[in-house]
């Protein structure tokens, strides 16, 4: 049971980006077509990935078994804890959106999807994980212990390797 509810470490970035592109697609469909029911599988996916990595998530399974291994340009392994943190942020956003929708305010709920679409687009299209960056800030601020992910406190080496300019 403990293995079921674990999160992979490291994570294949190609799989993470594929999941992000799936999230973008589902969120844009819900937003653009006013199909609020799409929030149900979207929310389930985030909760499943937060709890058990890709194991209980259909999108996660597709990313790990089908698309992720085939996208050679995105193949690299990155720490798992910040990716789990990012799934937690997605879970909070989708739970909030779904709750607002269920309280009969789709017109308000759909706007909560915009930050999710933005963050998932950064991850999916550019390989920039906003949740991972926030996780690194929390480690450097001493809010998250360094022992959770020693590599995560200093993201500059990873971003330099990815070709992002250093400030």
Phi and psi in radians as a Rosetta constraint file:
Dihedral C 1 N 2 CA 2 C 2 CIRCULARHARMONIC -1.104 0.35
Dihedral N 2 CA 2 C 2 N 3 CIRCULARHARMONIC -0.652 0.35
Dihedral C 2 N 3 CA 3 C 3 CIRCULARHARMONIC -1.142 0.35
Dihedral N 3 CA 3 C 3 N 4 CIRCULARHARMONIC -0.637 0.35
Dihedral C 3 N 4 CA 4 C 4 CIRCULARHARMONIC -1.061 0.35
Dihedral N 4 CA 4 C 4 N 5 CIRCULARHARMONIC -0.779 0.35
Dihedral C 4 N 5 CA 5 C 5 CIRCULARHARMONIC -1.717 0.35
Dihedral N 5 CA 5 C 5 N 6 CIRCULARHARMONIC 0.912 0.35
Dihedral C 5 N 6 CA 6 C 6 CIRCULARHARMONIC -2.135 0.35
Dihedral N 6 CA 6 C 6 N 7 CIRCULARHARMONIC 2.921 0.35
Dihedral C 6 N 7 CA 7 C 7 CIRCULARHARMONIC -2.097 0.35
Dihedral N 7 CA 7 C 7 N 8 CIRCULARHARMONIC 2.389 0.35
Dihedral C 7 N 8 CA 8 C 8 CIRCULARHARMONIC -1.149 0.35
Dihedral N 8 CA 8 C 8 N 9 CIRCULARHARMONIC 2.539 0.35
Dihedral C 8 N 9 CA 9 C 9 CIRCULARHARMONIC -2.629 0.35
Dihedral N 9 CA 9 C 9 N 10 CIRCULARHARMONIC 1.921 0.35
Dihedral C 9 N 10 CA 10 C 10 CIRCULARHARMONIC -1.447 0.35
Dihedral N 10 CA 10 C 10 N 11 CIRCULARHARMONIC 3.051 0.35
Dihedral C 10 N 11 CA 11 C 11 CIRCULARHARMONIC -2.006 0.35
Dihedral N 11 CA 11 C 11 N 12 CIRCULARHARMONIC 2.402 0.35
Dihedral C 11 N 12 CA 12 C 12 CIRCULARHARMONIC -1.279 0.35
Dihedral N 12 CA 12 C 12 N 13 CIRCULARHARMONIC 2.069 0.35
Dihedral C 12 N 13 CA 13 C 13 CIRCULARHARMONIC -1.082 0.35
Dihedral N 13 CA 13 C 13 N 14 CIRCULARHARMONIC -0.541 0.35
Dihedral C 13 N 14 CA 14 C 14 CIRCULARHARMONIC -1.095 0.35
Dihedral N 14 CA 14 C 14 N 15 CIRCULARHARMONIC -0.691 0.35
Dihedral C 14 N 15 CA 15 C 15 CIRCULARHARMONIC -1.198 0.35
Dihedral N 15 CA 15 C 15 N 16 CIRCULARHARMONIC -0.738 0.35
Dihedral C 15 N 16 CA 16 C 16 CIRCULARHARMONIC -1.075 0.35
Dihedral N 16 CA 16 C 16 N 17 CIRCULARHARMONIC -0.738 0.35
Dihedral C 16 N 17 CA 17 C 17 CIRCULARHARMONIC -1.195 0.35
Dihedral N 17 CA 17 C 17 N 18 CIRCULARHARMONIC -0.612 0.35
Dihedral C 17 N 18 CA 18 C 18 CIRCULARHARMONIC -1.118 0.35
Dihedral N 18 CA 18 C 18 N 19 CIRCULARHARMONIC -0.755 0.35
Dihedral C 18 N 19 CA 19 C 19 CIRCULARHARMONIC -1.047 0.35
Dihedral N 19 CA 19 C 19 N 20 CIRCULARHARMONIC -0.776 0.35
Dihedral C 19 N 20 CA 20 C 20 CIRCULARHARMONIC -1.045 0.35
Dihedral N 20 CA 20 C 20 N 21 CIRCULARHARMONIC -0.707 0.35
Dihedral C 20 N 21 CA 21 C 21 CIRCULARHARMONIC -1.160 0.35
Dihedral N 21 CA 21 C 21 N 22 CIRCULARHARMONIC -0.612 0.35
Dihedral C 21 N 22 CA 22 C 22 CIRCULARHARMONIC -1.126 0.35
Dihedral N 22 CA 22 C 22 N 23 CIRCULARHARMONIC -0.706 0.35
Dihedral C 22 N 23 CA 23 C 23 CIRCULARHARMONIC -1.115 0.35
Dihedral N 23 CA 23 C 23 N 24 CIRCULARHARMONIC -0.758 0.35
Dihedral C 23 N 24 CA 24 C 24 CIRCULARHARMONIC -1.013 0.35
Dihedral N 24 CA 24 C 24 N 25 CIRCULARHARMONIC -0.845 0.35
Dihedral C 24 N 25 CA 25 C 25 CIRCULARHARMONIC -1.031 0.35
Dihedral N 25 CA 25 C 25 N 26 CIRCULARHARMONIC -0.882 0.35
Dihedral C 25 N 26 CA 26 C 26 CIRCULARHARMONIC -1.096 0.35
Dihedral N 26 CA 26 C 26 N 27 CIRCULARHARMONIC -0.733 0.35
Dihedral C 26 N 27 CA 27 C 27 CIRCULARHARMONIC -1.158 0.35
Dihedral N 27 CA 27 C 27 N 28 CIRCULARHARMONIC -0.750 0.35
Dihedral C 27 N 28 CA 28 C 28 CIRCULARHARMONIC -1.147 0.35
Dihedral N 28 CA 28 C 28 N 29 CIRCULARHARMONIC -0.705 0.35
Dihedral C 28 N 29 CA 29 C 29 CIRCULARHARMONIC -1.047 0.35
Dihedral N 29 CA 29 C 29 N 30 CIRCULARHARMONIC -0.838 0.35
Dihedral C 29 N 30 CA 30 C 30 CIRCULARHARMONIC -1.060 0.35
Dihedral N 30 CA 30 C 30 N 31 CIRCULARHARMONIC -0.811 0.35
Dihedral C 30 N 31 CA 31 C 31 CIRCULARHARMONIC -1.127 0.35
Dihedral N 31 CA 31 C 31 N 32 CIRCULARHARMONIC -0.854 0.35
Dihedral C 31 N 32 CA 32 C 32 CIRCULARHARMONIC -1.333 0.35
Dihedral N 32 CA 32 C 32 N 33 CIRCULARHARMONIC -0.519 0.35
Dihedral C 32 N 33 CA 33 C 33 CIRCULARHARMONIC -1.851 0.35
Dihedral N 33 CA 33 C 33 N 34 CIRCULARHARMONIC 0.012 0.35
Dihedral C 33 N 34 CA 34 C 34 CIRCULARHARMONIC 1.014 0.35
Dihedral N 34 CA 34 C 34 N 35 CIRCULARHARMONIC 0.590 0.35
Dihedral C 34 N 35 CA 35 C 35 CIRCULARHARMONIC -1.693 0.35
Dihedral N 35 CA 35 C 35 N 36 CIRCULARHARMONIC 1.435 0.35
Dihedral C 35 N 36 CA 36 C 36 CIRCULARHARMONIC -1.122 0.35
Dihedral N 36 CA 36 C 36 N 37 CIRCULARHARMONIC -0.427 0.35
Dihedral C 36 N 37 CA 37 C 37 CIRCULARHARMONIC -1.032 0.35
Dihedral N 37 CA 37 C 37 N 38 CIRCULARHARMONIC -0.391 0.35
Dihedral C 37 N 38 CA 38 C 38 CIRCULARHARMONIC -1.092 0.35
Dihedral N 38 CA 38 C 38 N 39 CIRCULARHARMONIC -0.384 0.35
Dihedral C 38 N 39 CA 39 C 39 CIRCULARHARMONIC -1.098 0.35
Dihedral N 39 CA 39 C 39 N 40 CIRCULARHARMONIC -0.490 0.35
Dihedral C 39 N 40 CA 40 C 40 CIRCULARHARMONIC -1.140 0.35
Dihedral N 40 CA 40 C 40 N 41 CIRCULARHARMONIC -0.976 0.35
Dihedral C 40 N 41 CA 41 C 41 CIRCULARHARMONIC -1.178 0.35
Dihedral N 41 CA 41 C 41 N 42 CIRCULARHARMONIC -0.517 0.35
Dihedral C 41 N 42 CA 42 C 42 CIRCULARHARMONIC -1.114 0.35
Dihedral N 42 CA 42 C 42 N 43 CIRCULARHARMONIC -0.834 0.35
Dihedral C 42 N 43 CA 43 C 43 CIRCULARHARMONIC -1.138 0.35
Dihedral N 43 CA 43 C 43 N 44 CIRCULARHARMONIC -0.781 0.35
Dihedral C 43 N 44 CA 44 C 44 CIRCULARHARMONIC -0.990 0.35
Dihedral N 44 CA 44 C 44 N 45 CIRCULARHARMONIC -0.770 0.35
Dihedral C 44 N 45 CA 45 C 45 CIRCULARHARMONIC -1.025 0.35
Dihedral N 45 CA 45 C 45 N 46 CIRCULARHARMONIC -0.804 0.35
Dihedral C 45 N 46 CA 46 C 46 CIRCULARHARMONIC -1.121 0.35
Dihedral N 46 CA 46 C 46 N 47 CIRCULARHARMONIC -0.770 0.35
Dihedral C 46 N 47 CA 47 C 47 CIRCULARHARMONIC -1.110 0.35
Dihedral N 47 CA 47 C 47 N 48 CIRCULARHARMONIC -0.719 0.35
Dihedral C 47 N 48 CA 48 C 48 CIRCULARHARMONIC -1.129 0.35
Dihedral N 48 CA 48 C 48 N 49 CIRCULARHARMONIC -0.785 0.35
Dihedral C 48 N 49 CA 49 C 49 CIRCULARHARMONIC -1.207 0.35
Dihedral N 49 CA 49 C 49 N 50 CIRCULARHARMONIC -0.606 0.35
Dihedral C 49 N 50 CA 50 C 50 CIRCULARHARMONIC -1.109 0.35
Dihedral N 50 CA 50 C 50 N 51 CIRCULARHARMONIC -0.758 0.35
Dihedral C 50 N 51 CA 51 C 51 CIRCULARHARMONIC -1.329 0.35
Dihedral N 51 CA 51 C 51 N 52 CIRCULARHARMONIC -0.692 0.35
Dihedral C 51 N 52 CA 52 C 52 CIRCULARHARMONIC -2.442 0.35
Dihedral N 52 CA 52 C 52 N 53 CIRCULARHARMONIC 0.412 0.35
Dihedral C 52 N 53 CA 53 C 53 CIRCULARHARMONIC 1.076 0.35
Dihedral N 53 CA 53 C 53 N 54 CIRCULARHARMONIC -2.493 0.35
Dihedral C 53 N 54 CA 54 C 54 CIRCULARHARMONIC -1.386 0.35
Dihedral N 54 CA 54 C 54 N 55 CIRCULARHARMONIC -0.136 0.35
Dihedral C 54 N 55 CA 55 C 55 CIRCULARHARMONIC -0.949 0.35
Dihedral N 55 CA 55 C 55 N 56 CIRCULARHARMONIC -0.809 0.35
Dihedral C 55 N 56 CA 56 C 56 CIRCULARHARMONIC -1.789 0.35
Dihedral N 56 CA 56 C 56 N 57 CIRCULARHARMONIC 0.086 0.35
Dihedral C 56 N 57 CA 57 C 57 CIRCULARHARMONIC -1.845 0.35
Dihedral N 57 CA 57 C 57 N 58 CIRCULARHARMONIC 2.084 0.35
Dihedral C 57 N 58 CA 58 C 58 CIRCULARHARMONIC -0.999 0.35
Dihedral N 58 CA 58 C 58 N 59 CIRCULARHARMONIC -0.732 0.35
Dihedral C 58 N 59 CA 59 C 59 CIRCULARHARMONIC -1.131 0.35
Dihedral N 59 CA 59 C 59 N 60 CIRCULARHARMONIC -0.719 0.35
Dihedral C 59 N 60 CA 60 C 60 CIRCULARHARMONIC -1.091 0.35
Dihedral N 60 CA 60 C 60 N 61 CIRCULARHARMONIC -0.721 0.35
Dihedral C 60 N 61 CA 61 C 61 CIRCULARHARMONIC -1.126 0.35
Dihedral N 61 CA 61 C 61 N 62 CIRCULARHARMONIC -0.751 0.35
Dihedral C 61 N 62 CA 62 C 62 CIRCULARHARMONIC -1.040 0.35
Dihedral N 62 CA 62 C 62 N 63 CIRCULARHARMONIC -0.771 0.35
Dihedral C 62 N 63 CA 63 C 63 CIRCULARHARMONIC -1.147 0.35
Dihedral N 63 CA 63 C 63 N 64 CIRCULARHARMONIC -0.726 0.35
Dihedral C 63 N 64 CA 64 C 64 CIRCULARHARMONIC -1.335 0.35
Dihedral N 64 CA 64 C 64 N 65 CIRCULARHARMONIC -0.653 0.35
Dihedral C 64 N 65 CA 65 C 65 CIRCULARHARMONIC -1.699 0.35
Dihedral N 65 CA 65 C 65 N 66 CIRCULARHARMONIC -0.503 0.35
Dihedral C 65 N 66 CA 66 C 66 CIRCULARHARMONIC -1.972 0.35
Dihedral N 66 CA 66 C 66 N 67 CIRCULARHARMONIC -1.195 0.35
Dihedral C 66 N 67 CA 67 C 67 CIRCULARHARMONIC -1.375 0.35
Dihedral N 67 CA 67 C 67 N 68 CIRCULARHARMONIC -0.803 0.35
Dihedral C 67 N 68 CA 68 C 68 CIRCULARHARMONIC -0.926 0.35
Dihedral N 68 CA 68 C 68 N 69 CIRCULARHARMONIC -0.879 0.35
Dihedral C 68 N 69 CA 69 C 69 CIRCULARHARMONIC -1.141 0.35
Dihedral N 69 CA 69 C 69 N 70 CIRCULARHARMONIC -0.328 0.35
Dihedral C 69 N 70 CA 70 C 70 CIRCULARHARMONIC -1.575 0.35
Dihedral N 70 CA 70 C 70 N 71 CIRCULARHARMONIC -0.269 0.35
Dihedral C 70 N 71 CA 71 C 71 CIRCULARHARMONIC -1.609 0.35
Dihedral N 71 CA 71 C 71 N 72 CIRCULARHARMONIC 1.524 0.35
Dihedral C 71 N 72 CA 72 C 72 CIRCULARHARMONIC -1.133 0.35
Dihedral N 72 CA 72 C 72 N 73 CIRCULARHARMONIC -0.601 0.35
Dihedral C 72 N 73 CA 73 C 73 CIRCULARHARMONIC -1.154 0.35
Dihedral N 73 CA 73 C 73 N 74 CIRCULARHARMONIC -0.401 0.35
Dihedral C 73 N 74 CA 74 C 74 CIRCULARHARMONIC -1.779 0.35
Dihedral N 74 CA 74 C 74 N 75 CIRCULARHARMONIC 0.122 0.35
Dihedral C 74 N 75 CA 75 C 75 CIRCULARHARMONIC -1.251 0.35
Dihedral N 75 CA 75 C 75 N 76 CIRCULARHARMONIC 1.930 0.35
Dihedral C 75 N 76 CA 76 C 76 CIRCULARHARMONIC -2.876 0.35
Dihedral N 76 CA 76 C 76 N 77 CIRCULARHARMONIC 2.709 0.35
Dihedral C 76 N 77 CA 77 C 77 CIRCULARHARMONIC -1.860 0.35
Dihedral N 77 CA 77 C 77 N 78 CIRCULARHARMONIC 2.331 0.35
Dihedral C 77 N 78 CA 78 C 78 CIRCULARHARMONIC -2.206 0.35
Dihedral N 78 CA 78 C 78 N 79 CIRCULARHARMONIC 2.779 0.35
Dihedral C 78 N 79 CA 79 C 79 CIRCULARHARMONIC -1.040 0.35
Dihedral N 79 CA 79 C 79 N 80 CIRCULARHARMONIC 2.499 0.35
Dihedral C 79 N 80 CA 80 C 80 CIRCULARHARMONIC -1.362 0.35
Dihedral N 80 CA 80 C 80 N 81 CIRCULARHARMONIC -0.694 0.35
Dihedral C 80 N 81 CA 81 C 81 CIRCULARHARMONIC -0.945 0.35
Dihedral N 81 CA 81 C 81 N 82 CIRCULARHARMONIC -0.747 0.35
Dihedral C 81 N 82 CA 82 C 82 CIRCULARHARMONIC -1.199 0.35
Dihedral N 82 CA 82 C 82 N 83 CIRCULARHARMONIC -0.522 0.35
Dihedral C 82 N 83 CA 83 C 83 CIRCULARHARMONIC -1.186 0.35
Dihedral N 83 CA 83 C 83 N 84 CIRCULARHARMONIC -0.656 0.35
Dihedral C 83 N 84 CA 84 C 84 CIRCULARHARMONIC -1.149 0.35
Dihedral N 84 CA 84 C 84 N 85 CIRCULARHARMONIC -0.712 0.35
Dihedral C 84 N 85 CA 85 C 85 CIRCULARHARMONIC -1.036 0.35
Dihedral N 85 CA 85 C 85 N 86 CIRCULARHARMONIC -0.753 0.35
Dihedral C 85 N 86 CA 86 C 86 CIRCULARHARMONIC -1.087 0.35
Dihedral N 86 CA 86 C 86 N 87 CIRCULARHARMONIC -0.674 0.35
Dihedral C 86 N 87 CA 87 C 87 CIRCULARHARMONIC -1.114 0.35
Dihedral N 87 CA 87 C 87 N 88 CIRCULARHARMONIC -0.613 0.35
Dihedral C 87 N 88 CA 88 C 88 CIRCULARHARMONIC -1.125 0.35
Dihedral N 88 CA 88 C 88 N 89 CIRCULARHARMONIC -0.713 0.35
Dihedral C 88 N 89 CA 89 C 89 CIRCULARHARMONIC -1.096 0.35
Dihedral N 89 CA 89 C 89 N 90 CIRCULARHARMONIC -0.771 0.35
Dihedral C 89 N 90 CA 90 C 90 CIRCULARHARMONIC -1.074 0.35
Dihedral N 90 CA 90 C 90 N 91 CIRCULARHARMONIC -0.677 0.35
Dihedral C 90 N 91 CA 91 C 91 CIRCULARHARMONIC -1.112 0.35
Dihedral N 91 CA 91 C 91 N 92 CIRCULARHARMONIC -0.753 0.35
Dihedral C 91 N 92 CA 92 C 92 CIRCULARHARMONIC -1.092 0.35
Dihedral N 92 CA 92 C 92 N 93 CIRCULARHARMONIC -0.797 0.35
Dihedral C 92 N 93 CA 93 C 93 CIRCULARHARMONIC -1.116 0.35
Dihedral N 93 CA 93 C 93 N 94 CIRCULARHARMONIC -0.763 0.35
Dihedral C 93 N 94 CA 94 C 94 CIRCULARHARMONIC -1.284 0.35
Dihedral N 94 CA 94 C 94 N 95 CIRCULARHARMONIC -0.612 0.35
Dihedral C 94 N 95 CA 95 C 95 CIRCULARHARMONIC -1.113 0.35
Dihedral N 95 CA 95 C 95 N 96 CIRCULARHARMONIC -0.707 0.35
Dihedral C 95 N 96 CA 96 C 96 CIRCULARHARMONIC -1.115 0.35
Dihedral N 96 CA 96 C 96 N 97 CIRCULARHARMONIC -0.818 0.35
Dihedral C 96 N 97 CA 97 C 97 CIRCULARHARMONIC -1.057 0.35
Dihedral N 97 CA 97 C 97 N 98 CIRCULARHARMONIC -0.803 0.35
Dihedral C 97 N 98 CA 98 C 98 CIRCULARHARMONIC -1.121 0.35
Dihedral N 98 CA 98 C 98 N 99 CIRCULARHARMONIC -0.716 0.35
Dihedral C 98 N 99 CA 99 C 99 CIRCULARHARMONIC -1.103 0.35
Dihedral N 99 CA 99 C 99 N 100 CIRCULARHARMONIC -0.781 0.35
Dihedral C 99 N 100 CA 100 C 100 CIRCULARHARMONIC -1.108 0.35
Dihedral N 100 CA 100 C 100 N 101 CIRCULARHARMONIC -0.716 0.35
Dihedral C 100 N 101 CA 101 C 101 CIRCULARHARMONIC -1.063 0.35
Dihedral N 101 CA 101 C 101 N 102 CIRCULARHARMONIC -0.814 0.35
Dihedral C 101 N 102 CA 102 C 102 CIRCULARHARMONIC -1.145 0.35
Dihedral N 102 CA 102 C 102 N 103 CIRCULARHARMONIC -0.411 0.35
Dihedral C 102 N 103 CA 103 C 103 CIRCULARHARMONIC -1.450 0.35
Dihedral N 103 CA 103 C 103 N 104 CIRCULARHARMONIC 0.255 0.35
Dihedral C 103 N 104 CA 104 C 104 CIRCULARHARMONIC 1.266 0.35
Dihedral N 104 CA 104 C 104 N 105 CIRCULARHARMONIC 0.736 0.35
Dihedral C 104 N 105 CA 105 C 105 CIRCULARHARMONIC -2.421 0.35
Dihedral N 105 CA 105 C 105 N 106 CIRCULARHARMONIC 1.164 0.35
Dihedral C 105 N 106 CA 106 C 106 CIRCULARHARMONIC -1.088 0.35
Dihedral N 106 CA 106 C 106 N 107 CIRCULARHARMONIC -0.615 0.35
Dihedral C 106 N 107 CA 107 C 107 CIRCULARHARMONIC -1.059 0.35
Dihedral N 107 CA 107 C 107 N 108 CIRCULARHARMONIC -0.560 0.35
Dihedral C 107 N 108 CA 108 C 108 CIRCULARHARMONIC -1.484 0.35
Dihedral N 108 CA 108 C 108 N 109 CIRCULARHARMONIC -0.705 0.35
Dihedral C 108 N 109 CA 109 C 109 CIRCULARHARMONIC -1.063 0.35
Dihedral N 109 CA 109 C 109 N 110 CIRCULARHARMONIC -0.701 0.35
Dihedral C 109 N 110 CA 110 C 110 CIRCULARHARMONIC -1.096 0.35
Dihedral N 110 CA 110 C 110 N 111 CIRCULARHARMONIC -0.472 0.35
Dihedral C 110 N 111 CA 111 C 111 CIRCULARHARMONIC -1.287 0.35
Dihedral N 111 CA 111 C 111 N 112 CIRCULARHARMONIC -0.371 0.35
Dihedral C 111 N 112 CA 112 C 112 CIRCULARHARMONIC -1.230 0.35
Dihedral N 112 CA 112 C 112 N 113 CIRCULARHARMONIC -0.333 0.35
Dihedral C 112 N 113 CA 113 C 113 CIRCULARHARMONIC -1.232 0.35
Dihedral N 113 CA 113 C 113 N 114 CIRCULARHARMONIC -0.398 0.35
Dihedral C 113 N 114 CA 114 C 114 CIRCULARHARMONIC -1.034 0.35
Dihedral N 114 CA 114 C 114 N 115 CIRCULARHARMONIC -0.791 0.35
Dihedral C 114 N 115 CA 115 C 115 CIRCULARHARMONIC -1.112 0.35
Dihedral N 115 CA 115 C 115 N 116 CIRCULARHARMONIC -0.594 0.35
Dihedral C 115 N 116 CA 116 C 116 CIRCULARHARMONIC -1.141 0.35
Dihedral N 116 CA 116 C 116 N 117 CIRCULARHARMONIC -0.777 0.35
Dihedral C 116 N 117 CA 117 C 117 CIRCULARHARMONIC -1.065 0.35
Dihedral N 117 CA 117 C 117 N 118 CIRCULARHARMONIC -0.741 0.35
Dihedral C 117 N 118 CA 118 C 118 CIRCULARHARMONIC -1.109 0.35
Dihedral N 118 CA 118 C 118 N 119 CIRCULARHARMONIC -0.870 0.35
Dihedral C 118 N 119 CA 119 C 119 CIRCULARHARMONIC -1.145 0.35
Dihedral N 119 CA 119 C 119 N 120 CIRCULARHARMONIC -0.750 0.35
Dihedral C 119 N 120 CA 120 C 120 CIRCULARHARMONIC -1.182 0.35
Dihedral N 120 CA 120 C 120 N 121 CIRCULARHARMONIC -0.570 0.35
Dihedral C 120 N 121 CA 121 C 121 CIRCULARHARMONIC -1.165 0.35
Dihedral N 121 CA 121 C 121 N 122 CIRCULARHARMONIC -0.735 0.35
Dihedral C 121 N 122 CA 122 C 122 CIRCULARHARMONIC -1.016 0.35
Dihedral N 122 CA 122 C 122 N 123 CIRCULARHARMONIC -0.783 0.35
Dihedral C 122 N 123 CA 123 C 123 CIRCULARHARMONIC -1.183 0.35
Dihedral N 123 CA 123 C 123 N 124 CIRCULARHARMONIC -0.898 0.35
Dihedral C 123 N 124 CA 124 C 124 CIRCULARHARMONIC -1.173 0.35
Dihedral N 124 CA 124 C 124 N 125 CIRCULARHARMONIC -0.810 0.35
Dihedral C 124 N 125 CA 125 C 125 CIRCULARHARMONIC -1.530 0.35
Dihedral N 125 CA 125 C 125 N 126 CIRCULARHARMONIC -0.604 0.35
Dihedral C 125 N 126 CA 126 C 126 CIRCULARHARMONIC -1.958 0.35
Dihedral N 126 CA 126 C 126 N 127 CIRCULARHARMONIC -0.204 0.35
Dihedral C 126 N 127 CA 127 C 127 CIRCULARHARMONIC 1.301 0.35
Dihedral N 127 CA 127 C 127 N 128 CIRCULARHARMONIC 0.353 0.35
Dihedral C 127 N 128 CA 128 C 128 CIRCULARHARMONIC -1.820 0.35
Dihedral N 128 CA 128 C 128 N 129 CIRCULARHARMONIC 1.939 0.35
Dihedral C 128 N 129 CA 129 C 129 CIRCULARHARMONIC -1.596 0.35
Dihedral N 129 CA 129 C 129 N 130 CIRCULARHARMONIC 1.843 0.35
Dihedral C 129 N 130 CA 130 C 130 CIRCULARHARMONIC -1.100 0.35
Dihedral N 130 CA 130 C 130 N 131 CIRCULARHARMONIC -0.720 0.35
Dihedral C 130 N 131 CA 131 C 131 CIRCULARHARMONIC -1.076 0.35
Dihedral N 131 CA 131 C 131 N 132 CIRCULARHARMONIC -0.648 0.35
Dihedral C 131 N 132 CA 132 C 132 CIRCULARHARMONIC -1.161 0.35
Dihedral N 132 CA 132 C 132 N 133 CIRCULARHARMONIC -0.676 0.35
Dihedral C 132 N 133 CA 133 C 133 CIRCULARHARMONIC -1.120 0.35
Dihedral N 133 CA 133 C 133 N 134 CIRCULARHARMONIC -0.790 0.35
Dihedral C 133 N 134 CA 134 C 134 CIRCULARHARMONIC -1.081 0.35
Dihedral N 134 CA 134 C 134 N 135 CIRCULARHARMONIC -0.706 0.35
Dihedral C 134 N 135 CA 135 C 135 CIRCULARHARMONIC -1.014 0.35
Dihedral N 135 CA 135 C 135 N 136 CIRCULARHARMONIC -0.780 0.35
Dihedral C 135 N 136 CA 136 C 136 CIRCULARHARMONIC -1.079 0.35
Dihedral N 136 CA 136 C 136 N 137 CIRCULARHARMONIC -0.701 0.35
Dihedral C 136 N 137 CA 137 C 137 CIRCULARHARMONIC -1.082 0.35
Dihedral N 137 CA 137 C 137 N 138 CIRCULARHARMONIC -0.726 0.35
Dihedral C 137 N 138 CA 138 C 138 CIRCULARHARMONIC -1.144 0.35
Dihedral N 138 CA 138 C 138 N 139 CIRCULARHARMONIC -0.606 0.35
Dihedral C 138 N 139 CA 139 C 139 CIRCULARHARMONIC -1.176 0.35
Dihedral N 139 CA 139 C 139 N 140 CIRCULARHARMONIC -0.843 0.35
Dihedral C 139 N 140 CA 140 C 140 CIRCULARHARMONIC -1.102 0.35
Dihedral N 140 CA 140 C 140 N 141 CIRCULARHARMONIC -0.512 0.35
Dihedral C 140 N 141 CA 141 C 141 CIRCULARHARMONIC -1.413 0.35
Dihedral N 141 CA 141 C 141 N 142 CIRCULARHARMONIC -0.137 0.35
Dihedral C 141 N 142 CA 142 C 142 CIRCULARHARMONIC 1.472 0.35
Dihedral N 142 CA 142 C 142 N 143 CIRCULARHARMONIC 0.132 0.35
Dihedral C 142 N 143 CA 143 C 143 CIRCULARHARMONIC -1.377 0.35
Dihedral N 143 CA 143 C 143 N 144 CIRCULARHARMONIC -0.688 0.35
Dihedral C 143 N 144 CA 144 C 144 CIRCULARHARMONIC -1.850 0.35
Dihedral N 144 CA 144 C 144 N 145 CIRCULARHARMONIC 2.263 0.35
Dihedral C 144 N 145 CA 145 C 145 CIRCULARHARMONIC -1.098 0.35
Dihedral N 145 CA 145 C 145 N 146 CIRCULARHARMONIC 2.475 0.35
Dihedral C 145 N 146 CA 146 C 146 CIRCULARHARMONIC -0.998 0.35
Dihedral N 146 CA 146 C 146 N 147 CIRCULARHARMONIC -0.510 0.35
Dihedral C 146 N 147 CA 147 C 147 CIRCULARHARMONIC -1.159 0.35
Dihedral N 147 CA 147 C 147 N 148 CIRCULARHARMONIC -0.337 0.35
Dihedral C 147 N 148 CA 148 C 148 CIRCULARHARMONIC -1.144 0.35
Dihedral N 148 CA 148 C 148 N 149 CIRCULARHARMONIC -0.716 0.35
Dihedral C 148 N 149 CA 149 C 149 CIRCULARHARMONIC -2.795 0.35
Dihedral N 149 CA 149 C 149 N 150 CIRCULARHARMONIC 1.638 0.35
Dihedral C 149 N 150 CA 150 C 150 CIRCULARHARMONIC -1.043 0.35
Dihedral N 150 CA 150 C 150 N 151 CIRCULARHARMONIC -0.639 0.35
Dihedral C 150 N 151 CA 151 C 151 CIRCULARHARMONIC -1.229 0.35
Dihedral N 151 CA 151 C 151 N 152 CIRCULARHARMONIC -0.391 0.35
Dihedral C 151 N 152 CA 152 C 152 CIRCULARHARMONIC -1.368 0.35
Dihedral N 152 CA 152 C 152 N 153 CIRCULARHARMONIC -0.369 0.35
Dihedral C 152 N 153 CA 153 C 153 CIRCULARHARMONIC -1.184 0.35
Dihedral N 153 CA 153 C 153 N 154 CIRCULARHARMONIC -0.452 0.35
Dihedral C 153 N 154 CA 154 C 154 CIRCULARHARMONIC -2.161 0.35
Dihedral N 154 CA 154 C 154 N 155 CIRCULARHARMONIC 1.655 0.35
Dihedral C 154 N 155 CA 155 C 155 CIRCULARHARMONIC -1.505 0.35
Dihedral N 155 CA 155 C 155 N 156 CIRCULARHARMONIC -0.095 0.35
Dihedral C 155 N 156 CA 156 C 156 CIRCULARHARMONIC -1.063 0.35
Dihedral N 156 CA 156 C 156 N 157 CIRCULARHARMONIC -0.669 0.35
Dihedral C 156 N 157 CA 157 C 157 CIRCULARHARMONIC -1.134 0.35
Dihedral N 157 CA 157 C 157 N 158 CIRCULARHARMONIC -0.718 0.35
Dihedral C 157 N 158 CA 158 C 158 CIRCULARHARMONIC -1.163 0.35
Dihedral N 158 CA 158 C 158 N 159 CIRCULARHARMONIC -0.744 0.35
Dihedral C 158 N 159 CA 159 C 159 CIRCULARHARMONIC -1.226 0.35
Dihedral N 159 CA 159 C 159 N 160 CIRCULARHARMONIC -0.584 0.35
Dihedral C 159 N 160 CA 160 C 160 CIRCULARHARMONIC -1.132 0.35
Dihedral N 160 CA 160 C 160 N 161 CIRCULARHARMONIC -0.722 0.35
Dihedral C 160 N 161 CA 161 C 161 CIRCULARHARMONIC -1.124 0.35
Dihedral N 161 CA 161 C 161 N 162 CIRCULARHARMONIC -0.531 0.35
Dihedral C 161 N 162 CA 162 C 162 CIRCULARHARMONIC -1.449 0.35
Dihedral N 162 CA 162 C 162 N 163 CIRCULARHARMONIC -0.116 0.35
Dihedral C 162 N 163 CA 163 C 163 CIRCULARHARMONIC 1.629 0.35
Dihedral N 163 CA 163 C 163 N 164 CIRCULARHARMONIC 0.174 0.35
Dihedral C 163 N 164 CA 164 C 164 CIRCULARHARMONIC -1.408 0.35
Dihedral N 164 CA 164 C 164 N 165 CIRCULARHARMONIC 2.437 0.35
Dihedral C 164 N 165 CA 165 C 165 CIRCULARHARMONIC -1.155 0.35
Dihedral N 165 CA 165 C 165 N 166 CIRCULARHARMONIC 2.532 0.35
Dihedral C 165 N 166 CA 166 C 166 CIRCULARHARMONIC -1.673 0.35
Dihedral N 166 CA 166 C 166 N 167 CIRCULARHARMONIC 2.496 0.35
